[in-house]
Amino acid sequence: MRTNYEPQMTFGMVPIKEIEFDIFSRHEITPVLMSLQHLYVHEKSTVYEILDLIKSDINEKDSDKLGCCGLKYWEILVLASVRLGCDLDFDALQDLSDNHRTLRQMLMVGPYDDKRYPRSTIHDNLSKLQSS
């Protein structure tokens, strides 16, 4: 069953509103993640609207009540935003999602969680999103 995001924090996980960014970094991922943080903290209703749109795209043919857990809708939003905002291919996105500390914090993955994001999972989920 898919959900918007996991409300239960794990050990060492940083709440999204407390994620700190290196504002002097020139990497294009920083403003993307900062925008997502702003939306999550200050525009909750907008986030839920976006997650509902993602839900309708992902579950167009399938039910969110059946099958394996899959990615949370928030994870899909974050990964899609980073992919488009940084102009990444799926291999680069997979590497960042497994190894970039701040991105993993935004994905709500704690430092002691061994969660990995296989390239095929990312591709399969993001390719279901409509571009309009």
N, CA, C and O atoms as a printed pandas DataFrame, in Angstrom:
     atom_number atom_name residue_name chain_id  residue_number  x_coord  y_coord  z_coord
0              1         N          MET        A               1    0.837   -1.182    0.000
1              2        CA          MET        A               1    0.000    0.000    0.000
2              3         C          MET        A               1    0.881    1.245    0.000
3              4         O          MET        A               1    1.784    1.369    0.828
4              5         N          ARG        A               2    0.630    2.142   -0.902
5              6        CA          ARG        A               2    1.377    3.395   -0.972
6              7         C          ARG        A               2    0.769    4.428   -0.032
7              8         O          ARG        A               2   -0.433    4.435    0.231
8              9         N          THR        A               3    1.634    5.291    0.458
9             10        CA          THR        A               3    1.180    6.396    1.295
10            11         C          THR        A               3    1.858    7.676    0.822
11            12         O          THR        A               3    2.789    7.634    0.017
12            13         N          ASN        A               4    1.384    8.817    1.329
13            14        CA          ASN        A               4    2.014   10.092    0.969
14            15         C          ASN        A               4    3.451   10.141    1.452
15            16         O          ASN        A               4    4.364   10.432    0.678
16            17         N          TYR        A               5    3.649    9.860    2.716
17            18        CA          TYR        A               5    4.977    9.795    3.313
18            19         C          TYR        A               5    4.873    9.045    4.619
19            20         O          TYR        A               5    3.773    8.810    5.120
20            21         N          GLU        A               6    6.013    8.668    5.174
21            22        CA          GLU        A               6    6.051    7.902    6.419
22            23         C          GLU        A               6    6.056    8.874    7.594
23            24         O          GLU        A               6    7.041    9.584    7.796
24            25         N          PRO        A               7    4.969    8.922    8.377
25            26        CA          PRO        A               7    4.906    9.890    9.471
26            27         C          PRO        A               7    5.803    9.532   10.660
27            28         O          PRO        A               7    6.152   10.408   11.451
28            29         N          GLN        A               8    6.171    8.278   10.790
29            30        CA          GLN        A               8    6.991    7.844   11.919
30            31         C          GLN        A               8    8.469    8.058   11.604
31            32         O          GLN        A               8    8.990    7.501   10.638
32            33         N          MET        A               9    9.131    8.859   12.412
33            34        CA          MET        A               9   10.557    9.116   12.203
34            35         C          MET        A               9   11.376    7.945   12.740
35            36         O          MET        A               9   10.996    7.289   13.710
36            37         N          THR        A              10   12.494    7.704   12.089
37            38        CA          THR        A              10   13.414    6.671   12.553
38            39         C          THR        A              10   14.555    7.332   13.312
39            40         O          THR        A              10   14.697    8.554   13.302
40            41         N          PHE        A              11   15.359    6.517   13.965
41            42        CA          PHE        A              11   16.461    7.023   14.780
42            43         C          PHE        A              11   17.436    7.827   13.923
43            44         O          PHE        A              11   17.914    7.347   12.895
44            45         N          GLY        A              12   17.721    9.040   14.349
45            46        CA          GLY        A              12   18.681    9.893   13.660
46            47         C          GLY        A              12   18.111   10.690   12.502
47            48         O          GLY        A              12   18.818   11.498   11.899
48            49         N          MET        A              13   16.841   10.475   12.181
49            50        CA          MET        A              13   16.228   11.187   11.060
50            51         C          MET        A              13   16.016   12.650   11.419
51            52         O          MET        A              13   15.604   12.973   12.533
52            53         N          VAL        A              14   16.299   13.526   10.472
53            54        CA          VAL        A              14   16.136   14.961   10.674
54            55         C          VAL        A              14   14.782   15.377   10.102
55            56         O          VAL        A              14   14.490   15.069    8.947
56            57         N          PRO        A              15   13.949   16.068   10.882
57            58        CA          PRO        A              15   12.683   16.560   10.329
58            59         C          PRO        A              15   12.961   17.498    9.145
59            60         O          PRO        A              15   13.953   18.227    9.147
60            61         N          ILE        A              16   12.097   17.475    8.157
61            62        CA          ILE        A              16   12.327   18.265    6.946
62            63         C          ILE        A              16   12.493   19.740    7.265
63            64         O          ILE        A              16   13.309   20.417    6.640
64            65         N          LYS        A              17   11.736   20.248    8.224
65            66        CA          LYS        A              17   11.850   21.676    8.535
66            67         C          LYS        A              17   13.189   22.034    9.180
67            68         O          LYS        A              17   13.550   23.209    9.239
68            69         N          GLU        A              18   13.926   21.036    9.662
69            70        CA          GLU        A              18   15.216   21.286   10.314
70            71         C          GLU        A              18   16.426   20.940    9.436
71            72         O          GLU        A              18   17.565   21.035    9.893
72            73         N          ILE        A              19   16.192   20.545    8.196
73            74        CA          ILE        A              19   17.312   20.253    7.300
74            75         C          ILE        A              19   18.059   21.551    7.023
75            76         O          ILE        A              19   17.459   22.569    6.680
76            77         N          GLU        A              20   19.368   21.497    7.176
77            78        CA          GLU        A              20   20.196   22.678    6.932
78            79         C          GLU        A              20   20.904   22.526    5.595
79            80         O          GLU        A              20   21.361   21.441    5.236
80            81         N          PHE        A              21   20.987   23.634    4.865
81            82        CA          PHE        A              21   21.602   23.640    3.547
82            83         C          PHE        A              21   22.825   24.529    3.547
83            84         O          PHE        A              21   22.902   25.505    4.293
84            85         N          ASP        A              22   23.774   24.183    2.706
85            86        CA          ASP        A              22   24.944   25.027    2.489
86            87         C          ASP        A              22   24.530   26.078    1.460
87            88         O          ASP        A              22   24.511   25.805    0.260
88            89         N          ILE        A              23   24.201   27.270    1.931
89            90        CA          ILE        A              23   23.686   28.300    1.030
90            91         C          ILE        A              23   24.765   28.840    0.097
91            92         O          ILE        A              23   24.457   29.572   -0.843
92            93         N          PHE        A              24   26.018   28.491    0.345
93            94        CA          PHE        A              24   27.100   28.928   -0.522
94            95         C          PHE        A              24   27.417   27.894   -1.608
95            96         O          PHE        A              24   28.257   28.127   -2.477
96            97         N          SER        A              25   26.737   26.762   -1.544
97            98        CA          SER        A              25   26.943   25.726   -2.546
98            99         C          SER        A              25   26.413   26.197   -3.892
99           100         O          SER        A              25   25.354   26.820   -3.971
100          101         N          ARG        A              26   27.155   25.896   -4.943
101          102        CA          ARG        A              26   26.735   26.288   -6.281
102          103         C          ARG        A              26   26.096   25.122   -7.032
103          104         O          ARG        A              26   25.775   25.239   -8.214
104          105         N          HIS        A              27   25.915   23.999   -6.339
105          106        CA          HIS        A              27   25.300   22.834   -6.972
106          107         C          HIS        A              27   23.819   23.104   -7.175
107          108         O          HIS        A              27   23.163   23.691   -6.314
108          109         N          GLU        A              28   23.298   22.680   -8.306
109          110        CA          GLU        A              28   21.901   22.969   -8.636
110          111         C          GLU        A              28   20.897   22.228   -7.770
111          112         O          GLU        A              28   19.713   22.565   -7.796
112          113         N          ILE        A              29   21.323   21.236   -7.008
113          114        CA          ILE        A              29   20.380   20.484   -6.168
114          115         C          ILE        A              29   19.928   21.305   -4.958
115          116         O          ILE        A              29   18.826   21.102   -4.449
116          117         N          THR        A              30   20.764   22.219   -4.500
117          118        CA          THR        A              30   20.447   22.983   -3.288
118          119         C          THR        A              30   19.161   23.799   -3.418
119          120         O          THR        A              30   18.293   23.665   -2.556
120          121         N          PRO        A              31   18.988   24.639   -4.448
121          122        CA          PRO        A              31   17.727   25.389   -4.538
122          123         C          PRO        A              31   16.506   24.496   -4.750
123          124         O          PRO        A              31   15.406   24.839   -4.314
124          125         N          VAL        A              32   16.688   23.364   -5.410
125          126        CA          VAL        A              32   15.566   22.438   -5.608
126          127         C          VAL        A              32   15.101   21.896   -4.258
127          128         O          VAL        A              32   13.906   21.885   -3.961
128          129         N          LEU        A              33   16.053   21.449   -3.450
129          130        CA          LEU        A              33   15.708   20.899   -2.133
130          131         C          LEU        A              33   15.172   21.976   -1.196
131          132         O          LEU        A              33   14.266   21.715   -0.404
132          133         N          MET        A              34   15.720   23.172   -1.281
133          134        CA          MET        A              34   15.224   24.269   -0.445
134          135         C          MET        A              34   13.779   24.628   -0.819
135          136         O          MET        A              34   12.976   24.966    0.051
136          137         N          SER        A              35   13.455   24.555   -2.102
137          138        CA          SER        A              35   12.079   24.830   -2.544
138          139         C          SER        A              35   11.125   23.778   -2.004
139          140         O          SER        A              35   10.030   24.099   -1.543
140          141         N          LEU        A              36   11.548   22.519   -2.065
141          142        CA          LEU        A              36   10.706   21.449   -1.528
142          143         C          LEU        A              36   10.507   21.613   -0.028
143          144         O          LEU        A              36    9.413   21.379    0.484
144          145         N          GLN        A              37   11.561   22.014    0.677
145          146        CA          GLN        A              37   11.450   22.242    2.115
146          147         C          GLN        A              37   10.441   23.375    2.389
147          148         O          GLN        A              37    9.606   23.265    3.287
148          149         N          HIS        A              38   10.529   24.447    1.615
149          150        CA          HIS        A              38    9.595   25.562    1.799
150          151         C          HIS        A              38    8.153   25.101    1.582
151          152         O          HIS        A              38    7.264   25.419    2.373
152          153         N          LEU        A              39    7.933   24.352    0.506
153          154        CA          LEU        A              39    6.588   23.838    0.243
154          155         C          LEU        A              39    6.101   22.965    1.396
155          156         O          LEU        A              39    4.974   23.119    1.865
156          157         N          TYR        A              40    6.952   22.053    1.847
157          158        CA          TYR        A              40    6.565   21.103    2.884
158          159         C          TYR        A              40    6.225   21.812    4.193
159          160         O          TYR        A              40    5.278   21.433    4.882
160          161         N          VAL        A              41    6.995   22.836    4.533
161          162        CA          VAL        A              41    6.818   23.519    5.816
162          163         C          VAL        A              41    5.716   24.572    5.751
163          164         O          VAL        A              41    4.907   24.674    6.673
164          165         N          HIS        A              42    5.675   25.355    4.675
165          166        CA          HIS        A              42    4.791   26.523    4.643
166          167         C          HIS        A              42    3.566   26.369    3.747
167          168         O          HIS        A              42    2.617   27.141    3.879
168          169         N          GLU        A              43    3.560   25.416    2.861
169          170        CA          GLU        A              43    2.459   25.267    1.908
170          171         C          GLU        A              43    1.929   23.836    1.923
171          172         O          GLU        A              43    1.880   23.182    0.881
172          173         N          LYS        A              44    1.539   23.355    3.080
173          174        CA          LYS        A              44    1.108   21.957    3.240
174          175         C          LYS        A              44   -0.055   21.614    2.319
175          176         O          LYS        A              44   -0.084   20.524    1.747
176          177         N          SER        A              45   -1.019   22.528    2.165
177          178        CA          SER        A              45   -2.169   22.235    1.308
178          179         C          SER        A              45   -1.736   22.062   -0.152
179          180         O          SER        A              45   -2.284   21.222   -0.866
180          181         N          THR        A              46   -0.767   22.844   -0.589
181          182        CA          THR        A              46   -0.242   22.707   -1.949
182          183         C          THR        A              46    0.465   21.374   -2.122
183          184         O          THR        A              46    0.339   20.726   -3.161
184          185         N          VAL        A              47    1.206   20.969   -1.105
185          186        CA          VAL        A              47    1.897   19.670   -1.158
186          187         C          VAL        A              47    0.873   18.554   -1.302
187          188         O          VAL        A              47    1.066   17.648   -2.113
188          189         N          TYR        A              48   -0.205   18.598   -0.538
189          190        CA          TYR        A              48   -1.232   17.550   -0.632
190          191         C          TYR        A              48   -1.908   17.547   -1.999
191          192         O          TYR        A              48   -2.248   16.482   -2.513
192          193         N          GLU        A              49   -2.107   18.721   -2.593
193          194        CA          GLU        A              49   -2.673   18.782   -3.942
194          195         C          GLU        A              49   -1.733   18.122   -4.944
195          196         O          GLU        A              49   -2.169   17.357   -5.805
196          197         N          ILE        A              50   -0.439   18.424   -4.827
197          198        CA          ILE        A              50    0.553   17.826   -5.726
198          199         C          ILE        A              50    0.615   16.315   -5.520
199          200         O          ILE        A              50    0.670   15.556   -6.488
200          201         N          LEU        A              51    0.607   15.879   -4.262
201          202        CA          LEU        A              51    0.660   14.441   -3.981
202          203         C          LEU        A              51   -0.586   13.730   -4.508
203          204         O          LEU        A              51   -0.501   12.580   -4.937
204          205         N          ASP        A              52   -1.733   14.394   -4.480
205          206        CA          ASP        A              52   -2.949   13.807   -5.055
206          207         C          ASP        A              52   -2.823   13.649   -6.566
207          208         O          ASP        A              52   -3.283   12.657   -7.132
208          209         N          LEU        A              53   -2.198   14.632   -7.220
209          210        CA          LEU        A              53   -1.976   14.527   -8.670
210          211         C          LEU        A              53   -1.015   13.377   -8.982
211          212         O          LEU        A              53   -1.221   12.628   -9.937
212          213         N          ILE        A              54    0.024   13.247   -8.179
213          214        CA          ILE        A              54    0.967   12.139   -8.364
214          215         C          ILE        A              54    0.254   10.815   -8.146
215          216         O          ILE        A              54    0.446    9.863   -8.903
216          217         N          LYS        A              55   -0.570   10.762   -7.109
217          218        CA          LYS        A              55   -1.325    9.540   -6.811
218          219         C          LYS        A              55   -2.207    9.148   -7.985
219          220         O          LYS        A              55   -2.283    7.970   -8.336
220          221         N          SER        A              56   -2.872   10.117   -8.592
221          222        CA          SER        A              56   -3.742    9.785   -9.718
222          223         C          SER        A              56   -2.943    9.295  -10.921
223          224         O          SER        A              56   -3.414    8.424  -11.652
224          225         N          ASP        A              57   -1.743    9.833  -11.143
225          226        CA          ASP        A              57   -0.896    9.350  -12.239
226          227         C          ASP        A              57   -0.361    7.952  -11.962
227          228         O          ASP        A              57   -0.387    7.091  -12.841
228          229         N          ILE        A              58    0.116    7.726  -10.764
229          230        CA          ILE        A              58    0.735    6.444  -10.409
230          231         C          ILE        A              58   -0.304    5.329  -10.387
231          232         O          ILE        A              58   -0.034    4.217  -10.841
232          233         N          ASN        A              59   -1.482    5.621   -9.864
233          234        CA          ASN        A              59   -2.520    4.599   -9.705
234          235         C          ASN        A              59   -3.560    4.651  -10.809
235          236         O          ASN        A              59   -4.709    4.261  -10.606
236          237         N          GLU        A              60   -3.161    5.131  -11.972
237          238        CA          GLU        A              60   -4.110    5.250  -13.076
238          239         C          GLU        A              60   -4.734    3.897  -13.422
239          240         O          GLU        A              60   -5.932    3.810  -13.691
240          241         N          LYS        A              61   -3.917    2.849  -13.415
241          242        CA          LYS        A              61   -4.414    1.525  -13.773
242          243         C          LYS        A              61   -4.414    0.564  -12.592
243          244         O          LYS        A              61   -5.074   -0.474  -12.641
244          245         N          ASP        A              62   -3.688    0.895  -11.541
245          246        CA          ASP        A              62   -3.551    0.005  -10.396
246          247         C          ASP        A              62   -4.145    0.655   -9.156
247          248         O          ASP        A              62   -4.413    1.856   -9.136
248          249         N          SER        A              63   -4.343   -0.146   -8.133
249          250        CA          SER        A              63   -4.830    0.361   -6.856
250          251         C          SER        A              63   -3.656    0.584   -5.917
251          252         O          SER        A              63   -2.694   -0.184   -5.932
252          253         N          ASP        A              64   -3.726    1.627   -5.101
253          254        CA          ASP        A              64   -2.665    1.852   -4.120
254          255         C          ASP        A              64   -2.809    0.931   -2.918
255          256         O          ASP        A              64   -1.956    0.927   -2.031
256          257         N          LYS        A              65   -3.885    0.150   -2.885
257          258        CA          LYS        A              65   -4.112   -0.781   -1.780
258          259         C          LYS        A              65   -3.516   -2.161   -2.047
259          260         O          LYS        A              65   -3.433   -2.984   -1.136
260          261         N          LEU        A              66   -3.103   -2.419   -3.282
261          262        CA          LEU        A              66   -2.603   -3.738   -3.656
262          263         C          LEU        A              66   -1.110   -3.699   -3.964
263          264         O          LEU        A              66   -0.558   -2.642   -4.269
264          265         N          GLY        A              67   -0.471   -4.844   -3.882
265          266        CA          GLY        A              67    0.922   -4.959   -4.283
266          267         C          GLY        A              67    1.895   -4.535   -3.197
267          268         O          GLY        A              67    1.522   -4.336   -2.041
268          269         N          CYS        A              68    3.150   -4.401   -3.599
269          270        CA          CYS        A              68    4.192   -4.028   -2.645
270          271         C          CYS        A              68    4.104   -2.532   -2.332
271          272         O          CYS        A              68    3.368   -1.790   -2.982
272          273         N          CYS        A              69    4.848   -2.120   -1.351
273          274        CA          CYS        A              69    4.770   -0.738   -0.869
274          275         C          CYS        A              69    5.120    0.282   -1.952
275          276         O          CYS        A              69    4.426    1.288   -2.101
276          277         N          GLY        A              70    6.166    0.036   -2.691
277          278        CA          GLY        A              70    6.589    1.005   -3.694
278          279         C          GLY        A              70    7.107    2.270   -3.046
279          280         O          GLY        A              70    7.260    2.341   -1.827
280          281         N          LEU        A              71    7.372    3.259   -3.863
281          282        CA          LEU        A              71    7.837    4.542   -3.341
282          283         C          LEU        A              71    6.660    5.313   -2.761
283          284         O          LEU        A              71    5.535    5.210   -3.249
284          285         N          LYS        A              72    6.928    6.073   -1.734
285          286        CA          LYS        A              72    5.922    6.977   -1.180
286          287         C          LYS        A              72    5.729    8.116   -2.190
287          288         O          LYS        A              72    6.631    8.423   -2.969
288          289         N          TYR        A              73    4.561    8.727   -2.168
289          290        CA          TYR        A              73    4.295    9.809   -3.111
290          291         C          TYR        A              73    5.243   10.984   -2.884
291          292         O          TYR        A              73    5.635   11.654   -3.840
292          293         N          TRP        A              74    5.614   11.239   -1.641
293          294        CA          TRP        A              74    6.571   12.300   -1.343
294          295         C          TRP        A              74    7.928   11.974   -1.976
295          296         O          TRP        A              74    8.577   12.864   -2.525
296          297         N          GLU        A              75    8.361   10.721   -1.910
297          298        CA          GLU        A              75    9.634   10.322   -2.515
298          299         C          GLU        A              75    9.591   10.536   -4.026
299          300         O          GLU        A              75   10.574   10.976   -4.623
300          301         N          ILE        A              76    8.462   10.226   -4.637
301          302        CA          ILE        A              76    8.324   10.430   -6.077
302          303         C          ILE        A              76    8.411   11.913   -6.399
303          304         O          ILE        A              76    9.066   12.298   -7.368
304          305         N          LEU        A              77    7.756   12.751   -5.598
305          306        CA          LEU        A              77    7.817   14.198   -5.808
306          307         C          LEU        A              77    9.253   14.705   -5.701
307          308         O          LEU        A              77    9.710   15.470   -6.550
308          309         N          VAL        A              78    9.956   14.281   -4.665
309          310        CA          VAL        A              78   11.335   14.734   -4.461
310          311         C          VAL        A              78   12.228   14.269   -5.610
311          312         O          VAL        A              78   12.977   15.065   -6.176
312          313         N          LEU        A              79   12.153   12.996   -5.950
313          314        CA          LEU        A              79   13.010   12.456   -7.010
314          315         C          LEU        A              79   12.688   13.094   -8.365
315          316         O          LEU        A              79   13.602   13.396   -9.132
316          317         N          ALA        A              80   11.415   13.300   -8.666
317          318        CA          ALA        A              80   11.047   13.936   -9.930
318          319         C          ALA        A              80   11.532   15.385   -9.973
319          320         O          ALA        A              80   12.002   15.856  -11.009
320          321         N          SER        A              81   11.419   16.086   -8.853
321          322        CA          SER        A              81   11.863   17.479   -8.794
322          323         C          SER        A              81   13.370   17.585   -8.988
323          324         O          SER        A              81   13.852   18.451   -9.719
324          325         N          VAL        A              82   14.101   16.706   -8.334
325          326        CA          VAL        A              82   15.559   16.726   -8.459
326          327         C          VAL        A              82   15.973   16.340   -9.882
327          328         O          VAL        A              82   16.887   16.940  -10.449
328          329         N          ARG        A              83   15.307   15.347  -10.450
329          330        CA          ARG        A              83   15.654   14.921  -11.815
330          331         C          ARG        A              83   15.459   16.060  -12.799
331          332         O          ARG        A              83   16.332   16.328  -13.624
332          333         N          LEU        A              84   14.306   16.737  -12.714
333          334        CA          LEU        A              84   14.046   17.836  -13.643
334          335         C          LEU        A              84   14.865   19.073  -13.316
335          336         O          LEU        A              84   15.399   19.721  -14.216
336          337         N          GLY        A              85   14.970   19.408  -12.026
337          338        CA          GLY        A              85   15.682   20.613  -11.628
338          339         C          GLY        A              85   17.178   20.560  -11.871
339          340         O          GLY        A              85   17.819   21.592  -12.069
340          341         N          CYS        A              86   17.734   19.355  -11.857
341          342        CA          CYS        A              86   19.178   19.195  -12.057
342          343         C          CYS        A              86   19.507   18.578  -13.410
343          344         O          CYS        A              86   20.678   18.364  -13.725
344          345         N          ASP        A              87   18.476   18.288  -14.220
345          346        CA          ASP        A              87   18.656   17.688  -15.536
346          347         C          ASP        A              87   19.501   16.411  -15.448
347          348         O          ASP        A              87   20.529   16.278  -16.113
348          349         N          LEU        A              88   19.037   15.474  -14.605
349          350        CA          LEU        A              88   19.767   14.230  -14.371
350          351         C          LEU        A              88   19.169   13.078  -15.153
351          352         O          LEU        A              88   17.968   13.052  -15.421
352          353         N          ASP        A              89   20.018   12.122  -15.516
353          354        CA          ASP        A              89   19.488   10.872  -16.045
354          355         C          ASP        A              89   19.187    9.963  -14.850
355          356         O          ASP        A              89   19.511   10.300  -13.711
356          357         N          PHE        A              90   18.577    8.830  -15.112
357          358        CA          PHE        A              90   18.148    7.961  -14.017
358          359         C          PHE        A              90   19.326    7.361  -13.249
359          360         O          PHE        A              90   19.209    7.110  -12.050
360          361         N          ASP        A              91   20.448    7.129  -13.911
361          362        CA          ASP        A              91   21.618    6.582  -13.225
362          363         C          ASP        A              91   22.193    7.588  -12.230
363          364         O          ASP        A              91   22.537    7.232  -11.103
364          365         N          ALA        A              92   22.293    8.836  -12.653
365          366        CA          ALA        A              92   22.802    9.875  -11.756
366          367         C          ALA        A              92   21.839   10.106  -10.587
367          368         O          ALA        A              92   22.269   10.305   -9.451
368          369         N          LEU        A              93   20.545   10.079  -10.875
369          370        CA          LEU        A              93   19.546   10.256   -9.822
370          371         C          LEU        A              93   19.612    9.120   -8.811
371          372         O          LEU        A              93   19.502    9.344   -7.606
372          373         N          GLN        A              94   19.792    7.905   -9.305
373          374        CA          GLN        A              94   19.914    6.751   -8.407
374          375         C          GLN        A              94   21.133    6.896   -7.514
375          376         O          GLN        A              94   21.058    6.618   -6.317
376          377         N          ASP        A              95   22.255    7.327   -8.076
377          378        CA          ASP        A              95   23.473    7.493   -7.288
378          379         C          ASP        A              95   23.284    8.573   -6.224
379          380         O          ASP        A              95   23.671    8.379   -5.072
380          381         N          LEU        A              96   22.698    9.696   -6.597
381          382        CA          LEU        A              96   22.453   10.760   -5.624
382          383         C          LEU        A              96   21.485   10.316   -4.533
383          384         O          LEU        A              96   21.694   10.613   -3.357
384          385         N          SER        A              97   20.432    9.608   -4.917
385          386        CA          SER        A              97   19.436    9.199   -3.923
386          387         C          SER        A              97   19.996    8.194   -2.919
387          388         O          SER        A              97   19.496    8.091   -1.799
388          389         N          ASP        A              98   21.007    7.471   -3.306
389          390        CA          ASP        A              98   21.631    6.517   -2.388
390          391         C          ASP        A              98   22.784    7.120   -1.591
391          392         O          ASP        A              98   23.144    6.590   -0.540
392          393         N          ASN        A              99   23.371    8.222   -2.071
393          394        CA          ASN        A              99   24.614    8.706   -1.463
394          395         C          ASN        A              99   24.626   10.171   -1.027
395          396         O          ASN        A              99   25.534   10.570   -0.297
396          397         N          HIS        A             100   23.679   10.968   -1.434
397          398        CA          HIS        A             100   23.681   12.389   -1.087
398          399         C          HIS        A             100   22.927   12.579    0.233
399          400         O          HIS        A             100   21.722   12.338    0.309
400          401         N          ARG        A             101   23.638   13.007    1.251
401          402        CA          ARG        A             101   23.074   13.090    2.601
402          403         C          ARG        A             101   21.839   13.983    2.674
403          404         O          ARG        A             101   20.828   13.584    3.252
404          405         N          THR        A             102   21.902   15.170    2.103
405          406        CA          THR        A             102   20.780   16.102    2.200
406          407         C          THR        A             102   19.574   15.606    1.401
407          408         O          THR        A             102   18.432   15.769    1.830
408          409         N          LEU        A             103   19.825   15.010    0.254
409          410        CA          LEU        A             103   18.727   14.445   -0.523
410          411         C          LEU        A             103   18.057   13.312    0.249
411          412         O          LEU        A             103   16.831   13.205    0.248
412          413         N          ARG        A             104   18.837   12.475    0.900
413          414        CA          ARG        A             104   18.266   11.387    1.690
414          415         C          ARG        A             104   17.459   11.933    2.869
415          416         O          ARG        A             104   16.437   11.356    3.239
416          417         N          GLN        A             105   17.908   13.035    3.457
417          418        CA          GLN        A             105   17.126   13.658    4.526
418          419         C          GLN        A             105   15.783   14.140    3.976
419          420         O          GLN        A             105   14.749   13.983    4.626
420          421         N          MET        A             106   15.802   14.727    2.779
421          422        CA          MET        A             106   14.561   15.205    2.171
422          423         C          MET        A             106   13.653   14.037    1.803
423          424         O          MET        A             106   12.431   14.190    1.790
424          425         N          LEU        A             107   14.223   12.886    1.507
425          426        CA          LEU        A             107   13.454   11.681    1.203
426          427         C          LEU        A             107   12.954   10.997    2.479
427          428         O          LEU        A             107   12.308    9.951    2.419
428          429         N          MET        A             108   13.257   11.596    3.627
429          430        CA          MET        A             108   12.866   11.078    4.939
430          431         C          MET        A             108   13.523    9.730    5.237
431          432         O          MET        A             108   12.892    8.811    5.758
432          433         N          VAL        A             109   14.794    9.642    4.894
433          434        CA          VAL        A             109   15.584    8.447    5.178
434          435         C          VAL        A             109   16.626    8.836    6.214
435          436         O          VAL        A             109   17.391    9.777    6.003
436          437         N          GLY        A             110   16.661    8.123    7.325
437          438        CA          GLY        A             110   17.613    8.404    8.381
438          439         C          GLY        A             110   19.005    7.901    8.039
439          440         O          GLY        A             110   19.171    7.095    7.123
440          441         N          PRO        A             111   20.010    8.376    8.775
441          442        CA          PRO        A             111   21.390    7.988    8.486
442          443         C          PRO        A             111   21.675    6.511    8.747
443          444         O          PRO        A             111   22.647    5.971    8.219
444          445         N          TYR        A             112   20.855    5.860    9.541
445          446        CA          TYR        A             112   21.080    4.455    9.857
446          447         C          TYR        A             112   20.156    3.536    9.058
447          448         O          TYR        A             112   20.203    2.316    9.211
448          449         N          ASP        A             113   19.322    4.124    8.209
449          450        CA          ASP        A             113   18.451    3.324    7.349
450          451         C          ASP        A             113   19.260    2.845    6.148
451          452         O          ASP        A             113   20.033    3.605    5.566
452          453         N          ASP        A             114   19.078    1.598    5.789
453          454        CA          ASP        A             114   19.814    1.062    4.646
454          455         C          ASP        A             114   18.982    1.077    3.369
455          456         O          ASP        A             114   19.265    0.329    2.433
456          457         N          LYS        A             115   17.969    1.918    3.330
457          458        CA          LYS        A             115   17.097    1.988    2.161
458          459         C          LYS        A             115   17.884    2.427    0.935
459          460         O          LYS        A             115   18.653    3.387    0.976
460          461         N          ARG        A             116   17.673    1.709   -0.142
461          462        CA          ARG        A             116   18.288    2.021   -1.416
462          463         C          ARG        A             116   17.191    2.264   -2.442
463          464         O          ARG        A             116   16.076    1.760   -2.306
464          465         N          TYR        A             117   17.512    3.030   -3.451
465          466        CA          TYR        A             117   16.584    3.355   -4.517
466          467         C          TYR        A             117   17.123    2.781   -5.824
467          468         O          TYR        A             117   17.929    3.423   -6.497
468          469         N          PRO        A             118   16.683    1.574   -6.187
469          470        CA          PRO        A             118   17.157    0.990   -7.450
470          471         C          PRO        A             118   16.750    1.844   -8.647
471          472         O          PRO        A             118   15.680    2.453   -8.660
472          473         N          ARG        A             119   17.614    1.876   -9.641
473          474        CA          ARG        A             119   17.350    2.657  -10.844
474          475         C          ARG        A             119   16.025    2.256  -11.478
475          476         O          ARG        A             119   15.260    3.116  -11.914
476          477         N          SER        A             120   15.753    0.967  -11.532
477          478        CA          SER        A             120   14.519    0.494  -12.171
478          479         C          SER        A             120   13.276    0.979  -11.415
479          480         O          SER        A             120   12.264    1.303  -12.038
480          481         N          THR        A             121   13.343    1.030  -10.097
481          482        CA          THR        A             121   12.211    1.517   -9.295
482          483         C          THR        A             121   11.969    2.997   -9.563
483          484         O          THR        A             121   10.832    3.429   -9.749
484          485         N          ILE        A             122   13.049    3.763   -9.580
485          486        CA          ILE        A             122   12.923    5.199   -9.862
486          487         C          ILE        A             122   12.339    5.401  -11.254
487          488         O          ILE        A             122   11.393    6.170  -11.431
488          489         N          HIS        A             123   12.899    4.717  -12.233
489          490        CA          HIS        A             123   12.432    4.861  -13.611
490          491         C          HIS        A             123   10.960    4.469  -13.747
491          492         O          HIS        A             123   10.171    5.197  -14.349
492          493         N          ASP        A             124   10.601    3.323  -13.186
493          494        CA          ASP        A             124    9.227    2.837  -13.314
494          495         C          ASP        A             124    8.216    3.800  -12.701
495          496         O          ASP        A             124    7.131    3.993  -13.251
496          497         N          ASN        A             125    8.561    4.401  -11.574
497          498        CA          ASN        A             125    7.634    5.313  -10.908
498          499         C          ASN        A             125    7.582    6.678  -11.595
499          500         O          ASN        A             125    6.496    7.211  -11.826
500          501         N          LEU        A             126    8.744    7.248  -11.922
501          502        CA          LEU        A             126    8.760    8.573  -12.523
502          503         C          LEU        A             126    8.223    8.569  -13.947
503          504         O          LEU        A             126    7.696    9.581  -14.408
504          505         N          SER        A             127    8.347    7.451  -14.648
505          506        CA          SER        A             127    7.843    7.398  -16.026
506          507         C          SER        A             127    6.303    7.355  -16.066
507          508         O          SER        A             127    5.714    7.575  -17.124
508          509         N          LYS        A             128    5.662    7.084  -14.955
509          510        CA          LYS        A             128    4.195    7.095  -14.911
510          511         C          LYS        A             128    3.614    8.497  -14.769
511          512         O          LYS        A             128    2.417    8.698  -14.977
512          513         N          LEU        A             129    4.453    9.462  -14.418
513          514        CA          LEU        A             129    3.960   10.829  -14.225
514          515         C          LEU        A             129    3.665   11.470  -15.563
515          516         O          LEU        A             129    4.429   11.331  -16.518
516          517         N          GLN        A             130    2.550   12.171  -15.622
517          518        CA          GLN        A             130    2.187   12.895  -16.849
518          519         C          GLN        A             130    2.962   14.187  -16.893
519          520         O          GLN        A             130    3.242   14.784  -15.853
520          521         N          SER        A             131    3.308   14.623  -18.079
521          522        CA          SER        A             131    4.120   15.836  -18.212
522          523         C          SER        A             131    3.268   17.092  -18.310
523          524         O          SER        A             131    3.816   18.194  -18.279
524          525         N          SER        A             132    1.963   16.972  -18.425
525          526        CA          SER        A             132    1.136   18.168  -18.569
526          527         C          SER        A             132    0.762   18.766  -17.246
527          528         O          SER        A             132    0.066   19.780  -17.202
